[in-house]
Structures are given as structure tokens and as C-alpha cells.
């Protein structure tokens, strides 16, 4: 009889989008987008899928 081992395998999906925004500077632009994302005004879904990575989780 073969002994089976336990493994933890991580599945990581990457979603990405590019948003054009006008702001006074880069930090303000990032802050505006973070706020919109936190308020769920920006939602990434399967249409924004970029990559899947499956690796051993240690």
C-alpha cells in the first residue's frame, strides 16, 4: 500500500486594469483610485484576468 502525503498548493490569480485619471500629481491619482476601489466603484472581474500561478505553498 502506498502512503499518501499532504501538500498545500496555492492558486494565485492576477487581475489587472489600467485607469486614466486626472490629478494634480501621481500620489493624488493613486489616492483617488484607492478610494474608488475601497468604495467598490472599481471592481475587477474575470474580464480583467491576466494570469494564474499554481505553486507549492510552504
Chimera marker file (.cmm) of the C-alpha trace (Angstrom):
<marker_set name="trace">
<marker id="1" x="0.000" y="0.000" z="0.000" r="1" g="1" b="0" radius="0.5"/>
<marker id="2" x="1.347" y="3.394" z="-0.993" r="1" g="1" b="0" radius="0.5"/>
<marker id="3" x="1.458" y="6.127" z="1.671" r="1" g="1" b="0" radius="0.5"/>
<marker id="4" x="-0.015" y="9.423" z="0.521" r="1" g="1" b="0" radius="0.5"/>
<marker id="5" x="1.448" y="12.727" z="1.654" r="1" g="1" b="0" radius="0.5"/>
<marker id="6" x="-0.336" y="16.018" z="2.300" r="1" g="1" b="0" radius="0.5"/>
<marker id="7" x="0.570" y="19.015" z="0.182" r="1" g="1" b="0" radius="0.5"/>
<marker id="8" x="-0.538" y="22.638" z="0.347" r="1" g="1" b="0" radius="0.5"/>
<marker id="9" x="-0.867" y="24.072" z="-3.130" r="1" g="1" b="0" radius="0.5"/>
<marker id="10" x="-1.507" y="27.768" z="-3.702" r="1" g="1" b="0" radius="0.5"/>
<marker id="11" x="-3.554" y="29.062" z="-6.631" r="1" g="1" b="0" radius="0.5"/>
<marker id="12" x="-2.979" y="32.751" z="-7.304" r="1" g="1" b="0" radius="0.5"/>
<marker id="13" x="-4.901" y="34.696" z="-9.932" r="1" g="1" b="0" radius="0.5"/>
<marker id="14" x="-3.883" y="38.107" z="-11.172" r="1" g="1" b="0" radius="0.5"/>
<marker id="15" x="-6.483" y="40.663" z="-12.234" r="1" g="1" b="0" radius="0.5"/>
<marker id="16" x="-5.421" y="43.976" z="-13.724" r="1" g="1" b="0" radius="0.5"/>
<marker id="17" x="-6.839" y="47.113" z="-15.303" r="1" g="1" b="0" radius="0.5"/>
<marker id="18" x="-5.492" y="50.486" z="-16.384" r="1" g="1" b="0" radius="0.5"/>
<marker id="19" x="-7.460" y="53.602" z="-15.423" r="1" g="1" b="0" radius="0.5"/>
<marker id="20" x="-6.807" y="57.063" z="-16.830" r="1" g="1" b="0" radius="0.5"/>
<marker id="21" x="-7.409" y="59.785" z="-14.244" r="1" g="1" b="0" radius="0.5"/>
<marker id="22" x="-6.653" y="63.462" z="-13.961" r="1" g="1" b="0" radius="0.5"/>
<marker id="23" x="-4.988" y="64.621" z="-10.742" r="1" g="1" b="0" radius="0.5"/>
<marker id="24" x="-2.529" y="67.235" z="-9.516" r="1" g="1" b="0" radius="0.5"/>
<marker id="25" x="0.199" y="64.598" z="-9.011" r="1" g="1" b="0" radius="0.5"/>
<marker id="26" x="0.845" y="60.854" z="-9.024" r="1" g="1" b="0" radius="0.5"/>
<marker id="27" x="0.154" y="60.379" z="-5.300" r="1" g="1" b="0" radius="0.5"/>
<marker id="28" x="-3.198" y="62.133" z="-5.578" r="1" g="1" b="0" radius="0.5"/>
<marker id="29" x="-4.104" y="59.938" z="-8.556" r="1" g="1" b="0" radius="0.5"/>
<marker id="30" x="-3.245" y="56.794" z="-6.557" r="1" g="1" b="0" radius="0.5"/>
<marker id="31" x="-5.232" y="58.047" z="-3.547" r="1" g="1" b="0" radius="0.5"/>
<marker id="32" x="-8.295" y="58.750" z="-5.711" r="1" g="1" b="0" radius="0.5"/>
<marker id="33" x="-8.168" y="55.291" z="-7.298" r="1" g="1" b="0" radius="0.5"/>
<marker id="34" x="-7.618" y="53.585" z="-3.910" r="1" g="1" b="0" radius="0.5"/>
<marker id="35" x="-10.678" y="55.354" z="-2.517" r="1" g="1" b="0" radius="0.5"/>
<marker id="36" x="-12.783" y="54.388" z="-5.529" r="1" g="1" b="0" radius="0.5"/>
<marker id="37" x="-11.582" y="50.778" z="-5.248" r="1" g="1" b="0" radius="0.5"/>
<marker id="38" x="-12.276" y="50.663" z="-1.486" r="1" g="1" b="0" radius="0.5"/>
<marker id="39" x="-15.771" y="52.083" z="-2.105" r="1" g="1" b="0" radius="0.5"/>
<marker id="40" x="-16.367" y="49.385" z="-4.749" r="1" g="1" b="0" radius="0.5"/>
<marker id="41" x="-16.704" y="51.968" z="-7.521" r="1" g="1" b="0" radius="0.5"/>
<marker id="42" x="-13.978" y="49.994" z="-9.319" r="1" g="1" b="0" radius="0.5"/>
<marker id="43" x="-14.495" y="46.227" z="-9.399" r="1" g="1" b="0" radius="0.5"/>
<marker id="44" x="-12.201" y="43.816" z="-11.198" r="1" g="1" b="0" radius="0.5"/>
<marker id="45" x="-13.717" y="40.607" z="-12.527" r="1" g="1" b="0" radius="0.5"/>
<marker id="46" x="-12.960" y="37.786" z="-14.949" r="1" g="1" b="0" radius="0.5"/>
<marker id="47" x="-12.735" y="40.298" z="-17.814" r="1" g="1" b="0" radius="0.5"/>
<marker id="48" x="-9.611" y="41.677" z="-16.092" r="1" g="1" b="0" radius="0.5"/>
<marker id="49" x="-7.936" y="38.266" z="-15.778" r="1" g="1" b="0" radius="0.5"/>
<marker id="50" x="-4.217" y="38.256" z="-16.635" r="1" g="1" b="0" radius="0.5"/>
<marker id="51" x="-2.573" y="35.119" z="-15.238" r="1" g="1" b="0" radius="0.5"/>
<marker id="52" x="-2.837" y="32.072" z="-12.958" r="1" g="1" b="0" radius="0.5"/>
<marker id="53" x="0.072" y="30.723" z="-10.930" r="1" g="1" b="0" radius="0.5"/>
<marker id="54" x="-0.068" y="27.356" z="-9.154" r="1" g="1" b="0" radius="0.5"/>
<marker id="55" x="2.756" y="26.618" z="-6.733" r="1" g="1" b="0" radius="0.5"/>
<marker id="56" x="3.654" y="24.638" z="-3.658" r="1" g="1" b="0" radius="0.5"/>
<marker id="57" x="2.681" y="26.591" z="-0.524" r="1" g="1" b="0" radius="0.5"/>
<marker id="58" x="5.315" y="26.442" z="2.198" r="1" g="1" b="0" radius="0.5"/>
<link id1="1" id2="2" r="1" g="1" b="0" radius="0.2"/>
<link id1="2" id2="3" r="1" g="1" b="0" radius="0.2"/>
<link id1="3" id2="4" r="1" g="1" b="0" radius="0.2"/>
<link id1="4" id2="5" r="1" g="1" b="0" radius="0.2"/>
<link id1="5" id2="6" r="1" g="1" b="0" radius="0.2"/>
<link id1="6" id2="7" r="1" g="1" b="0" radius="0.2"/>
<link id1="7" id2="8" r="1" g="1" b="0" radius="0.2"/>
<link id1="8" id2="9" r="1" g="1" b="0" radius="0.2"/>
<link id1="9" id2="10" r="1" g="1" b="0" radius="0.2"/>
<link id1="10" id2="11" r="1" g="1" b="0" radius="0.2"/>
<link id1="11" id2="12" r="1" g="1" b="0" radius="0.2"/>
<link id1="12" id2="13" r="1" g="1" b="0" radius="0.2"/>
<link id1="13" id2="14" r="1" g="1" b="0" radius="0.2"/>
<link id1="14" id2="15" r="1" g="1" b="0" radius="0.2"/>
<link id1="15" id2="16" r="1" g="1" b="0" radius="0.2"/>
<link id1="16" id2="17" r="1" g="1" b="0" radius="0.2"/>
<link id1="17" id2="18" r="1" g="1" b="0" radius="0.2"/>
<link id1="18" id2="19" r="1" g="1" b="0" radius="0.2"/>
<link id1="19" id2="20" r="1" g="1" b="0" radius="0.2"/>
<link id1="20" id2="21" r="1" g="1" b="0" radius="0.2"/>
<link id1="21" id2="22" r="1" g="1" b="0" radius="0.2"/>
<link id1="22" id2="23" r="1" g="1" b="0" radius="0.2"/>
<link id1="23" id2="24" r="1" g="1" b="0" radius="0.2"/>
<link id1="24" id2="25" r="1" g="1" b="0" radius="0.2"/>
<link id1="25" id2="26" r="1" g="1" b="0" radius="0.2"/>
<link id1="26" id2="27" r="1" g="1" b="0" radius="0.2"/>
<link id1="27" id2="28" r="1" g="1" b="0" radius="0.2"/>
<link id1="28" id2="29" r="1" g="1" b="0" radius="0.2"/>
<link id1="29" id2="30" r="1" g="1" b="0" radius="0.2"/>
<link id1="30" id2="31" r="1" g="1" b="0" radius="0.2"/>
<link id1="31" id2="32" r="1" g="1" b="0" radius="0.2"/>
<link id1="32" id2="33" r="1" g="1" b="0" radius="0.2"/>
<link id1="33" id2="34" r="1" g="1" b="0" radius="0.2"/>
<link id1="34" id2="35" r="1" g="1" b="0" radius="0.2"/>
<link id1="35" id2="36" r="1" g="1" b="0" radius="0.2"/>
<link id1="36" id2="37" r="1" g="1" b="0" radius="0.2"/>
<link id1="37" id2="38" r="1" g="1" b="0" radius="0.2"/>
<link id1="38" id2="39" r="1" g="1" b="0" radius="0.2"/>
<link id1="39" id2="40" r="1" g="1" b="0" radius="0.2"/>
<link id1="40" id2="41" r="1" g="1" b="0" radius="0.2"/>
<link id1="41" id2="42" r="1" g="1" b="0" radius="0.2"/>
<link id1="42" id2="43" r="1" g="1" b="0" radius="0.2"/>
<link id1="43" id2="44" r="1" g="1" b="0" radius="0.2"/>
<link id1="44" id2="45" r="1" g="1" b="0" radius="0.2"/>
<link id1="45" id2="46" r="1" g="1" b="0" radius="0.2"/>
<link id1="46" id2="47" r="1" g="1" b="0" radius="0.2"/>
<link id1="47" id2="48" r="1" g="1" b="0" radius="0.2"/>
<link id1="48" id2="49" r="1" g="1" b="0" radius="0.2"/>
<link id1="49" id2="50" r="1" g="1" b="0" radius="0.2"/>
<link id1="50" id2="51" r="1" g="1" b="0" radius="0.2"/>
<link id1="51" id2="52" r="1" g="1" b="0" radius="0.2"/>
<link id1="52" id2="53" r="1" g="1" b="0" radius="0.2"/>
<link id1="53" id2="54" r="1" g="1" b="0" radius="0.2"/>
<link id1="54" id2="55" r="1" g="1" b="0" radius="0.2"/>
<link id1="55" id2="56" r="1" g="1" b="0" radius="0.2"/>
<link id1="56" id2="57" r="1" g="1" b="0" radius="0.2"/>
<link id1="57" id2="58" r="1" g="1" b="0" radius="0.2"/>
</marker_set>
